[in-house]
Amino acid sequence: MNYVIDRKVTPDIADAIEFVLPAVSDDKTRYCMTGVYFGDLDDNVAIVATDARRLHRVLVSRKRFEAAGLAHTLEPREHSKGSSTAGSIWMIEKTRTGFVLASEVNGRFPDWNRVIPSEDSVQEVCKTILPKPKRGADRSKYLSFSQEVIKVARLTKSFFNIRYLEDMAVDDREWTVSADMTQIDEKNPTLLNTIRFDSDDLLAVIMPCFPPDGFAFGGKEW
């Protein structure tokens, strides 16, 4: 059975799917991560996608989800019963008016809660708004966006794939950036753990990577 998400009818659910889609994996050897996960989380529905390098999660009211006729997607499938990710995984197709939950993925979604740094284990580093580059603009020359990327990278002492932050540029939302700064030392200035980004009902986690040898932000080495 297919489920249609019409942006005019359920714009909040359509926006939620729009946000998580960039984090869906294209690795066919990790089939369970090639779809979007839907599952209960307290009184909300957690909509999650991850490719093991980043994770996007949105919370939508369960009542809102049920009113949209999507309650069946939350029923634990046989292969996921008893797991911390009991729910369902769906392949998503984009349409002119929204999205279609086209086909269900058989398998167990990874325990996504384990990769989210708890609020107790991190401290706020900064706040940032990530504006999207204009259509056709050279990303490296889009100054307002680049400045924000550099700010996050320098304050967390981390190196990111710029596209990951670009995919988080949603409606000029302000993000709270948090990290475990105790991981930083003089010999290894790059964080070894993940960085957490929060903005109301949206959450993103990005795994930093090591910068090239001698790489410097703003002409200054760390």
C-alpha positions as CSV (number, residue, x, y, z in Angstrom):
1,M,0.0,0.0,0.0
2,N,1.3,3.5,-0.9
3,Y,0.8,6.5,1.3
4,V,0.6,10.0,-0.3
5,I,1.9,13.0,1.5
6,D,0.4,16.1,-0.1
7,R,2.2,19.3,0.8
8,K,-1.0,21.3,0.7
9,V,-2.8,18.9,3.0
10,T,0.0,18.0,5.5
11,P,2.8,20.6,5.0
12,D,4.4,19.8,8.3
13,I,4.8,16.1,7.5
14,A,6.0,16.9,4.0
15,D,8.6,19.4,5.4
16,A,9.7,16.7,7.9
17,I,10.3,14.2,5.0
18,E,12.1,16.9,3.0
19,F,14.5,17.5,5.8
20,V,15.5,13.9,6.4
21,L,15.8,12.8,2.8
22,P,19.4,14.1,2.3
23,A,20.6,11.8,5.0
24,V,19.2,8.6,3.4
25,S,22.0,6.2,2.5
26,D,22.6,5.2,-1.1
27,D,24.7,2.2,0.0
28,K,22.8,-0.9,-1.2
29,T,24.9,-3.1,1.1
30,R,23.1,-1.3,4.0
31,Y,19.6,-1.8,2.6
32,C,17.8,-0.9,5.8
33,M,19.4,2.6,5.7
34,T,18.2,3.3,2.1
35,G,14.8,4.3,3.4
36,V,13.2,6.6,6.0
37,Y,12.3,5.2,9.4
38,F,9.0,6.0,11.1
39,G,8.5,5.0,14.7
40,D,6.9,6.0,18.0
41,L,8.8,8.2,20.4
42,D,6.6,9.1,23.5
43,D,3.7,11.2,22.1
44,N,5.5,11.9,18.9
45,V,6.5,10.2,15.7
46,A,10.2,10.1,15.0
47,I,11.1,10.4,11.3
48,V,14.7,9.5,10.8
49,A,17.3,8.9,8.1
50,T,21.0,8.2,8.4
51,D,23.9,7.2,6.1
52,A,26.3,6.4,9.0
53,R,28.0,9.8,8.5
54,R,25.1,12.0,9.5
55,L,21.7,11.6,10.9
56,H,18.5,13.7,10.5
57,R,15.5,13.4,12.8
58,V,12.2,15.2,13.0
59,L,9.5,14.9,15.6
60,V,5.9,15.1,14.5
61,S,2.9,14.9,16.9
62,R,1.4,11.4,16.8
63,K,-2.1,12.7,16.7
64,R,-1.2,14.8,13.7
65,F,0.3,11.7,12.1
66,E,-2.8,9.6,12.8
67,A,-5.1,12.3,11.5
68,A,-3.2,12.2,8.2
69,G,-4.1,8.5,7.9
70,L,-0.5,7.3,8.5
71,A,-1.0,5.3,11.7
72,H,-0.2,2.0,9.9
73,T,3.3,3.1,9.2
74,L,4.0,3.1,13.0
75,E,2.9,-0.5,13.7
76,P,6.1,-2.5,14.6
77,R,6.9,-5.0,11.8
78,E,7.6,-8.6,12.7
79,H,11.4,-8.2,12.2
80,S,11.6,-5.1,14.4
81,K,9.4,-6.2,17.3
82,G,11.2,-6.0,20.6
83,S,13.9,-3.7,19.3
84,S,14.5,-0.1,20.2
85,T,13.6,0.9,16.6
86,A,10.3,-0.9,16.3
87,G,8.5,0.7,13.5
88,S,8.8,0.7,9.7
89,I,11.1,1.8,6.9
90,W,9.9,3.3,3.6
91,M,11.4,4.1,0.3
92,I,10.3,7.7,-0.5
93,E,9.5,9.0,-4.0
94,K,9.2,12.8,-4.6
95,T,6.2,14.1,-6.6
96,R,5.1,17.5,-7.9
97,T,2.8,17.9,-4.9
98,G,4.7,16.2,-2.2
99,F,5.9,12.6,-1.5
100,V,4.8,9.0,-1.8
101,L,5.8,6.3,0.7
102,A,6.2,3.9,-2.2
103,S,7.5,0.7,-0.8
104,E,8.4,-0.8,2.5
105,V,11.9,-1.9,3.3
106,N,12.2,-5.2,5.1
107,G,14.7,-5.2,7.9
108,R,15.7,-3.6,11.2
109,F,16.7,0.1,11.3
110,P,19.9,0.9,13.2
111,D,19.5,2.1,16.8
112,W,19.7,5.7,15.9
113,N,19.3,6.9,19.5
114,R,22.8,5.6,20.3
115,V,24.5,8.1,18.0
116,I,22.9,11.2,19.3
117,P,25.0,12.8,22.0
118,S,23.0,13.4,25.1
119,E,22.4,16.9,26.3
120,D,24.3,16.1,29.5
121,S,27.5,15.1,27.5
122,V,27.8,18.2,25.4
123,Q,28.0,21.9,25.8
124,E,26.7,24.6,23.5
125,V,29.4,25.9,21.2
126,C,27.5,28.5,19.2
127,K,24.3,29.4,17.4
128,T,24.1,29.7,13.6
129,I,21.7,30.3,10.8
130,L,22.7,28.5,7.6
131,P,21.2,30.3,4.5
132,K,21.0,28.2,1.3
133,P,23.2,29.2,-1.6
134,K,21.2,30.8,-4.4
135,R,20.4,28.6,-7.3
136,G,23.5,28.2,-9.5
137,A,25.8,30.0,-7.1
138,D,29.3,28.9,-6.6
139,R,29.3,27.4,-3.0
140,S,32.8,28.4,-2.3
141,K,32.0,32.1,-3.1
142,Y,28.7,32.3,-1.3
143,L,30.1,34.4,1.5
144,S,27.2,34.4,4.1
145,F,27.0,30.6,4.0
146,S,30.8,30.1,4.0
147,Q,31.2,32.4,7.0
148,E,28.8,30.3,9.0
149,V,30.5,27.0,8.0
150,I,33.8,28.4,9.0
151,K,32.4,29.6,12.4
152,V,31.1,26.2,13.2
153,A,34.2,24.5,12.1
154,R,36.6,26.7,14.0
155,L,34.6,26.7,17.2
156,T,34.2,22.9,17.2
157,K,37.7,22.4,15.8
158,S,36.1,20.1,13.2
159,F,36.1,19.6,9.5
160,F,32.8,19.0,7.7
161,N,31.5,18.1,4.3
162,I,30.0,21.4,3.4
163,R,27.0,19.7,1.7
164,Y,25.9,18.3,5.1
165,L,25.5,21.8,6.5
166,E,23.9,23.0,3.3
167,D,21.2,20.3,3.6
168,M,20.4,21.7,7.1
169,A,19.6,25.2,5.7
170,V,15.9,25.1,6.3
171,D,13.8,28.3,6.4
172,D,16.6,30.4,7.9
173,R,16.3,28.3,11.1
174,E,18.7,29.0,13.9
175,W,20.6,26.0,15.0
176,T,22.2,25.4,18.4
177,V,25.5,23.7,17.9
178,S,26.8,21.4,20.7
179,A,29.9,19.3,21.2
180,D,31.9,17.6,23.8
181,M,34.8,20.0,24.0
182,T,36.7,17.9,26.5
183,Q,37.7,15.8,23.5
184,I,40.0,18.5,22.2
185,D,43.7,18.6,23.0
186,E,46.7,20.2,21.5
187,K,48.0,17.2,19.7
188,N,44.6,16.2,18.2
189,P,42.4,19.4,17.8
190,T,39.7,17.6,15.9
191,L,36.8,16.1,17.8
192,L,36.5,12.3,17.6
193,N,32.8,12.3,18.5
194,T,29.8,13.7,16.8
195,I,28.5,17.2,16.7
196,R,24.8,17.9,17.6
197,F,22.6,20.5,16.0
198,D,19.2,21.3,17.5
199,S,16.4,23.6,16.2
200,D,13.0,23.0,17.9
201,D,11.6,19.8,16.3
202,L,14.6,19.2,14.1
203,L,17.8,17.5,15.1
204,A,20.9,16.6,13.1
205,V,24.1,14.8,14.0
206,I,27.3,15.0,11.9
207,M,30.4,12.9,12.2
208,P,33.4,15.2,11.6
209,C,36.4,14.2,9.6
210,F,40.0,15.0,9.9
211,P,41.2,18.1,7.9
212,P,44.1,17.6,5.5
213,D,47.5,18.1,6.9
214,G,48.3,21.8,7.2
215,F,44.7,22.9,6.5
216,A,43.9,26.2,8.1
217,F,40.7,28.2,8.5
218,G,41.2,31.9,7.8
219,G,44.9,31.4,7.1
220,K,45.6,30.4,10.7
221,E,46.5,26.9,11.7
222,W,45.0,25.4,14.9
